[in-house]
Amino acid sequence: MKDATSLQLLLVEPDAQTAERVRQTLSSHFPAACVRHCSTVAQTLALDPAGIDLVLSDMTLPDGTGLDLLDRL
């Protein structure tokens, strides 16, 4: 199991204000973790999923759904 200093968290959220609130909450609970943010399925799929430990996704994205995204990852 990884420790919190090496966690790679990915937040997929189209709304910038919501994304910032969630990022702040995650950062307060996991201060050493890296929290990345994407707002679309296309942006997310451009990343290498091998380094991501946890994906938190909105269900409704501009170019697909959160479930479709997770299935594709």
Helices and strands as residue ranges (DSSP letters): G 4-6, E 8-12, H 16-29, E 34-38, H 41-45, G 49-51, E 54-57, E 60-61, E 64-65, H 66-72
